[in-house]
Amino acid sequence: MNRPFVDVGRSWWVFLLYGLVAIAFGIATLLWPSTSLLALVLAFGVMALADGVVSLLSVFRKDIALPNWLLLLYAAVSIAFGALAILRPAEMGEALLWLVALWLIVAGFARVVFAILVRKVVNGEWLLALSGLLAIALGVLFLARPGLGLLAVAVWIAIGAILYGLLQVAVSLRLRKLQRPLAV
């Protein structure tokens, strides 16, 4: 067997650590959803700002395939988004939710129209129409009650983090079984 795969059991603790951190993050997000969402927006802001600065510096490199005008545009948008997210995280979080709400409404409408168009060909098209109506309702709810929408996003992020963490812990326990005892 290939040597790197034989020793994979030795890294079980890394997966355990990732899993425990993800579970802790998920629980913290459930306990403090508003603070967690602000932290996520701030983190995206820092990432966008860093990405914008790197793109701006890339304009001076000769080995970059993208044209300079595109790098400058990307850098400007990234830096602007990053700065806004850092300086005004609550407003940026709500603005992102508004974009998601509008997307849900348009996507829901498209699903309903598609379900009507294929109703003679597809059996059970009402499920597609129902999913479209649900998306529209969720989009309208997010527009009408943005705070509730942000809370829903936080809860789903928390659930996803907890599930991810549990899976990482499960992987770590399986990898630990593969660990070979040290030769004395």
N, C-alpha and C positions, 0 to 999 in steps of 0.2 A: 504494500500500500504506500501511497505517496507520503513522504515524511510530514509535510505541513498538516495533512489531514489526520495523521496518527496523533499528533500532539494538540489537536483542537480542544480536547478536554481540559487542557491547562488554562484556557481563557474563560472558563465557566463563570468566574467571578466578575468579569467585565459585563457579561449579559445580566447577571444578578444586579450589579450596580445600576446599569441602565434601567432595568425593570423597576427597581425600588425608587429611583429618582422619578420615573414616569408616573408611578403610582402616587408618590408624594405630591407631584405637580397636579395630578388629577384631583386629588382630595383637596389640595389648597384652592384649586379653581372652583370646586363645588362650595367650599366654605367662604371664599372671598371672590365672587365672580367679577365684580366691577374692577377691583384692583388687578385681578389677573388679566382682564381684557386691556386695561391701560398698559400693563407691562408688555403684553403681546404687541400692541400698537407701537410702543416705544422700541421694542426689539426690531420690528419691521422697519421703523424709522432709522435706526442705527445701521441696519443692513443696507437699506436703500442709499443712505448717505455715503457709506463706505463704497458701495458699488458705483455710485456716481463719481466719487473722487478717483477711483481706479480707472473708470472709463475716461475721465478728463485727462488723467496722466497718460493714458494709452494713446492719446492724440499725437504725442511726441515720439511714439515708437514707429519704426518703419516696417515691422514684421506683423502688423495687425491687418487682417483681411478686410475689415469693415472700413468704409470711407469715413473720412474725418467729420463730415457734416452729420453723419448718423451717430458717430460716437459723441459728438458735442450735444446733439439733441437728446440722446439717451442719458448723458451725464446731467444735463440741465433738468430733465424730468425727474431723474432719480434723486438729485440733490434737493430739488424743490419738495418732492414728496417726503423725503427723509426729514428735512427741516420742519415741514408742517407737522409731521407725525411726532417729532420730538417736542416741538414748541406748543402744539395744540392736540395732544393725544385723544382727548375726549371727543373733540369735534371731528377728527379724522376717523375715529372708530364709528361714529354715527354716520359720517359720509359714506364709509365703506358699506355699512348696513343698508343705506338708501340705494346704493348701486346693486347690491344683492337683491333687494326688494323689487327694484325695477326689472332686473333680469328674471326673477321668478315670475313676474306678471307676464312678460313677453314670452318666456318659455312655456308657461301654462297655456297662454292663448294659442301658441303654435301647436301644442299637443292636442288641444280641443279641436282645432281646425283639421289637423291631420287625422284625428279619430273620425271626424265626419266624412272626410274624403275617402277613407279606406273602409268604411263601415260595411260595404258590400263584399269586400275581399277578405277582411280579417274578422275572424270570430273572436268575440270578447273585446271589441274595440272600446266598449264602455269603460274598461279598466284604464285605458290610455286617456280617455276623456276625463275620468275621475281623477287621475293623477294630475292632469292639467288644471282641473278646478281646484284641487288641493294646493298646487303651486301658486295659483292666482290668489287664493284665500290667504296663504302664508305671506305672500308679497304685500297684499293690502294690509294685513295685520302688522307687518314690520313697518310699513309707512305710517299707520295710524298710531302704533305704540312702539316706537323705536327702543325704548328701555326694555320692553318685554322681548323684543327681537334680539337685542344684545345679550340678555340673560339666557335665551335659548341657545345662542351660539356658544356662550361660555359653558353651558351644561353639556352640549355635544362635544366640545373640545375636551372637557373633563372626562366624560365617558370614554372617548377615544383614547386618551392618555392612560386611563386606568386599565382598559383592555390591552393596550399595547404593553404596558408594564407587566401585567399578569402573563402575557405570552412570553415576554423576555425572561421572566422568572422561571417559567416552565422550561424554556430552552436551556437556561443555566443549569437547572437540576438534571436535565438529560445529559448535558455536556459533562457535568461533574462525574456522572457514572462512567464516562469514557476515560476519565483521568487515570493514568497508570501510576501505580505507586513508585516512589523513588527507589532506585537500586541502592542498597547499602553495601 
